[in-house]
Amino acid sequence: MQDIDIAALSRTVLWAAFALAVIFGAIAQRTHFCTMGAVSDIMTMGDWARMRMWVAAMGVAMIGFNTMVALGWLNAADTIYAGPRFIWLSALVGGALFGFGMVLASGCGSKTLVRIGGGNLKSLVVFFVLGLAAFATMRGLTAVLRVDTVDKVAVEFAAGQDLPSLLAASTGVAKGTLAALLGIVLGGALLAWALARREGRSADNLLGGLGIGAIIAALWWVSGRLGYVAEHPQTLERVFLATNSQRVESLTFVAPVAYTLDWLIFFSDKSKVLTIAIVTTAGVVVGSALVALATRSFRWEGFRDARDTANHLVGAALMGVGGVTAMGCTVGQGLSGLSTLSLTSFVAIAAILAGAVAGLKYQFWLVERSA
């Protein structure tokens, strides 16, 4: 394979990832797909509709990913989520920080991008602060703190920490067989619960749940199958093209915000190239903006007062630090990570939900105190 073929294939991967992200942004804008909103709906109104949408997406992504593992197209060990190191404390602490932060910031990383597409200037501020905090937690001041504290606490597995690998090591059953079985059983159970009530089968819920779950699975295919080169002509090593992690990637929205800021700031540096993370960040904004403009729901929105500004700044910083520490957000760990059946992802999403509940209770307390 010649270099020009590698370059052409990289462009194909990037365009495919961008297109999927545009569809994600459009669906999220149209259906109000939002994990924080789902938790808020339950706590304030007892409405589980948006939670069923999110769980449906989770089930579809889980079935899709593990079907591809069973077919031999993907390997969970090639993702950042399913390595042998189970960083449970990082997932707990980071997830809780992220969950609390997304309440203060009026939404998670993906919702921030969707809101930007709809004209929300508050979310634009959140975008910059989240990206700065995330970058610092990957390579800066808070990165040192993270590595020296929570990241040191881990459980090492001989095989990967995804459930198929763990069970294959203890039972002797083929990993692909276990992936197919667990993916269908667990993903199917989630999907069945999501669709069990009429509220989960509304047009918006079906579009948001099934559509976004399919996008997560499709991007796994784009990165891990379309973008896979068994032997790069320059390094003679296998490579997953256009990725920041050098592994198979799907959607996530914390570290990619930092990568996007880095690319924009150092654009003239030829070593800064477009990646799946960067183009999907832009794609979500574009998709959301297209729907907002088409439906005439686009409107400029700013901060109400100093308290509103402070809440969003603190929330954005917590999301940046927490998201990197937990290795993902409500989409990164809650959909992409969980689809790999990673133990860390299960812990991280539980902590994110707990943090969100705590954040909402804190806001309720503030309202009661002011009243």
N, C-alpha and C positions, 0 to 999 in steps of 0.2 A: 504494500500500500504506500502511495506517494504522499508527500506532505500536503499537496493540494487537495488530496482526497480527505485527509484529516481535517483540513480547514473547512472543506465543504460540508463534511459530516457534522462538524461542530456547529456550523450555521444552521443546519437542519434541526439539530437538537435544540438550539436556542429558540428558533422560530416556533417549534412545536411546543416548548415549555411556555413561551410567551402567549401563544394562542390559548393554551389550557388555562393560564392565569387570567386572561381576559374573560374567558367563560366563567371562571370562579368568581371574579369580581362582579360580573353581570348577575349571576345567580344570587350571590350574597346580597347585592343591592336590592334585587327584586323581591327576595323572600325574607329579608331582614335576618339572615343567618347570623347568629351571635351566641356564643356560649355564655358570656356574662349576662346577656339579655335573657337567656333561657333560665338561668339561676334566679335572676331578679323576678321573672314572671312567676316562678314557683313560689318564691317567698312573699311576694306582694299580692298575688291574685290566685294562687293555687293552680295556675295554668301551665300544663306540661307540654303544650304543643311544640314550642321551639326546642325543648329538650328532646322530644321524640325525633325531631328533624336531625339534630346533632347525632343522636344515637344511631339513626338510620344510616347516616354518612359513615359512622364508625363501622357498622356492620358490613356495608358494601365494600369499604376499603380493606377490611380484614379478609373478606372472602376473595377479593381480587388479588391482593398481594400473595396470599398463601396458595391460591390456585397457580400463580406463576412460579412459586417455589416448587410446587409439586410437578410442574411441567419442566423444571430444570432451567427456567429462564432467569430466575433471580435467586439470591442467597441472602438470607437475613444477616449473616455475618459480614456482608459487604456494605451494610448501612452503619451509621453512627450509633444506632440504638441497641444493637444486639451483640455487641462485643462481649468478651468474657468477664469484663469488670462491671459488677453490679454496684453502682454508686448510689445507694439507697438514701444516704443522708443528704447528698447534693440534690437529689430529686425531691426530697421532703422539704428542705429549706428553700430551695429555688422555686419549687412549685408554689409553696405558700406565699412567698414574696410576689411572685407573678400574679397569682389569683387576687391578692389584696390590691395590688397595683392596678390591675385592669378595671377594678371597680372605681377607683379614684380617677382613672383616666378615661372613663366612659366606654371601655371596650378593650379587647385584646389587640394584638398586633395586626391580625387580618382585618378586624373591624376598624382599626385606625386607618388603614389604607382605603377601605371602602368608604369611610366618612370623608376622607380627603377627596375622593372622586365625586362625592356629593356636595362639595363646597365648604366643608367644615374646616375653618382655619385653626380651631383648637386642636384638631387632630394633626394638622401640619406641625404644630409646635411639639405635640407628643411624639411625632415621627422623629424629629431631630434629637430630642432629649433621649428617647428610647435607643436610637442608634448610637449616640455618644456613650450612654451607659453600657450598652451591649459591647461596644468595642473595647471599653475600658475593662470589662469583665472577661474579655477574651485575651487581651494582651497588656493591659495597663495596671493601674493601682488596684482595682478590685479583683483583677485576675490573680495577683499575688496573694491577696487575702483568700480567695476561693481555693487556690491550689494548696495553700498552707493550712487550711482548716477542713472544710467539709469534704473536699475531694480525696483527702487521705483516708477517709472511712469508706471501705468498700469490701465486697465479697468477691473473691476470684473464683471463676468456674473454669474447669478444664476445657469445656466447649463453650459455645455462645450462650447468652442468657435468655434467648428466645425459647419459648416453651417447647417447640418441636425439637430443638437441639438438646435441651435438658432431658426430655423424655427419651429421645433416641439413644443418648448415652447410658441411660439406666435400664432401658427395655430391650435394646437391640433392634427395635423396629426402624425401618428406613425413615430418614428425616422427611423426605418428600411425602411419604404416606401420612405421617403424623401432621405435617403442615396442611395437607388437604383435609384431613379429618377435623383438626382443631379449627381451621379457618371456617369450614362449613358449619360446624356445630356452634362455636362461639359467635361467629359473625351472623349466622342464621338466627341464633337466639336473640341477639341484639336487634336484628332487623324485624323479627317477629314481634318483639315487645314494642318497637317503635310504631309498627303498623296495626297493633292490636285494637286501638281505639280509633273512632272516626276522625278525631282531631289530628291523628298522625297520618291520615290518608287524604288530607286536603291537597289541592293542586300545588300550593306553595310548599307544603311539607314534602311531597313527593319529588318536586323539582329540586328543592334544597338538599334533602337527604340523599336521594339516589344520585342526583347530578353531581354533588360535591364529592360523595364517596367514590364515584366513578372517575372523577378528575384526579383524585389522589392516586388511585390505582393506575390510571393512564400515565401519570408523570413518573411513577415507579418504572413503568415499561420504557418510557422515553429515555430515562437516565440509565437504567440498568440493562436494557436490551438494545435499543437503537443506538445509544451513545457508548456502548461497550466495544473496546478494541482489544483483542487478545494480545496483540504485540505491536506496540507503537513503533513506527519505523526509526525513531530517533533514540528511544530508550530501550527498545526491545522488551519492554515490560507491558503488562496489561494496564489499561487505563479506562476510566469513566470520564468521557469528555465533558468539558464545560462545567465542572463542579469545583466548588471551593474546598470541599473536604476530601477530594480524590476518592470518594466512595459513591455508592448509589444514593441519590437524593430524591425526595418528593417535597411537597409544600411545607414550609415552616416560615415564621415571620418575626424572628427576633434577630438572630445573627445576620440574615439577609438584609435587614435594614442597615446594619452596620457596614456590610459589604457594599451596599449601594452608596452610602455616604462616602466611603473610602474611594470608590470609583469616581464619584463626582468631584471630590476634592483633588484627587491626583490624576485627573483625566489625561493630562499630557504625558504621564509616565506610561511608556509603552508596555510595561509589565502588568499594568492594570487592565485586564480584559473582561469582557462581559462573561457572566456565568449564569447558570440556571437560577441561582438565588437572586441575582440582580434583575434579570428580565422578568421573573415572576413577581417581584415586588412592584415593578412598573406596570406589569400586565393587570394586576388586580385594580390599581387606580384607574387605568384606562377602561377596563370593563365596567367598573362602577360608574364612571363618568358618563359613558355611553348610555347606560340605562337611565341614570338620573336626568340627563338632558332629554332623552327620548320621552320620558314620562313627565317631564316638567316638574320634577321634584328637586332639581338642583337649586340650592340656595346658600348664600354666604352666611356663616354663623361664627361669631366670636365669643370671647369669654364674657360672662356676666359681671364678674367683679374680681377683686383680689383673691378672695377665698377660692373661687372657681379656678383661677389661674394656678394657685398654689397646689390645689388638689391634683390637677392634671400634670403639673411638673413632677410632683412627688410620685404619682402613679406611674408616669412614664419611666422615671429612674428605677423604680422597683421592678417594673416589667423588664427593663434592659438587663439589670443585674440578675433577677430571678430566672428569666428565660434562658440566659446563657448557662447559669449554674445548673438548672434542671435539664439542659440540653433540648429545650423546646417549649412551645406555647400550647394553647388549646388546639391548634391545628398541627403543629410540629410533633408534640407528644400525644395529643388527644386523638389525632386521626392517623398521621403518617407513622408515628412511633407505635401506637397500639396495633396498627395493622401488621406489624412485624411480630406481635405477641411478646414484646420485650418486657422483662420484669421491671426495669427502670421506668418504662413508660406507664405501666400500671400504677406505680407509686407516684410518679410525677403528676398524673392527671387527677389522682385522688387528692393530692396536696393542693393542686390548683383549685379544685372545687371547694375544698375546705377554706382556702384563703379567700375565695370569692364570697363565701357565706359570711366569713368574719368581716370582710370589707363592707358588705351590705348591712350587717348588724351595726357596724360602726357608724355608717351613714344614718341609719334609723335612729340611733342614739343621739346623734348630733341634731337631728330634726326635733326629736322630743325635748332635748335640752333647750333648744332655741325657742320652742313653743312655751 
